[in-house]
Amino acid sequence: MQPPNPAFSADPLLDADIAVLRLCERTTNLLRVNELNTVRDLVRLPARKLFALSRLGRNSLREIVDSIDRQGLRLAE
């Protein structure tokens, strides 16, 4: 049996606004423009889909991944 997917479990951190990740303003604004407003919205996507967002570069992606990791979470595969 596989462990539950964190993108679908009940967790206050997942339902929190992306502001809790303390990303730079540019990255936060870019995520909001793409309607990624909660941590759950973010962890549902794999890194390759995030990287495909317009104007999201390698540094922003690295910042997102590092911040998600610090929270004990991972992006989707």
N, C-alpha and C positions, 0 to 999 in steps of 0.2 A: 504494500500500500504506500502510495506517495504522500509526502507531507502536504498539508494544505497550501495552496497558492496564496501568498500574502496579498496579492492584488484583490482577492475575493473574501478575505477574512475580516472580521470586525476588529478594528484597531484604531484607537484615537489618533495615533500618529499618521496612519494612512489617510484619515479623513481631514487632517490638518491642512491648512493653507501652505503653499510652497514657500511662504516667507520663513517657516521654521527651518528651512534648509540653509538659510543665510547665504544665498547666492548673490552674486553681484547684480546690480540694478539692471544692467543690459540683459543678462541671462534671464532674470526674473520676468522682465517685460516681454522678451521674446517668447517665453513659455506661455505667458498670459494671452498674448496675441493669438497663439495657436490653441487656445482653450484648454491648457494644461494648468489648472488652478489648484489642484490638491496633490499631495504626495501620491495618493492612489492613482490619479491620472498619469502621473509620471512613471511609476513603476510598472504600469501595464504595457509600456512600450519598450522594445529592445533598443539598444544603443544605435543600431543602424537606421532605425526609423527616426530617432531624435536627430541624428547627424544629417538626415535628409531634409530637415526643416530649413526653410529659407533663412539665411544669415546666421545659422548656428554652426560655429566652427569647432575645430579640435579642442581649443582651450575651454570653450564653454561646455563642451561635452565632458571633458575631463573634470571640470569643476562640478558638474551635475553628478557624475559617477562617484567622485570622492565624497561629496556631501551625502549621497544616498548610502554609501558604504559606512560612513561615520554613524549613521542612524541604525546600522545593522540590517539594512535592506539591500536588495539587488534589483537591477532592471530586469525586465522579462528577457527570456532567451530568444 
